[in-house]
Amino acid sequence: MRKDTVRLTFDFPANLHMFLKMAAAREGVSMRAYIIDSLINKMEYEDKIDLDTKTFRKELAKMTEKDGKLMKDLSDK
């Protein structure tokens, strides 16, 4: 696993797996790429989050200042 990634494991409904596979194939990407792109799009759309690096770092800095202890506890895990 790359140093700048984390592994997520979750259960996915078996009856939806084929639909996920077909959707990814229709886009010409892997299921992994399809899921990551879908999650990013959902976060940007629903949460109005701009995930470019500069904005992310600004938001992270705000969160760190506001919730410093919480962020430290999370980073220690």
Buried (B, 14 or more C-beta within 10 A) or exposed (E): EEEEEEEEEEEEEEEEEEEBEEBBEEEEBEBEEBBEEBEEEEEEEEEEBEEEEEEEEEEEEEEEEEEEEEBEEEEEE
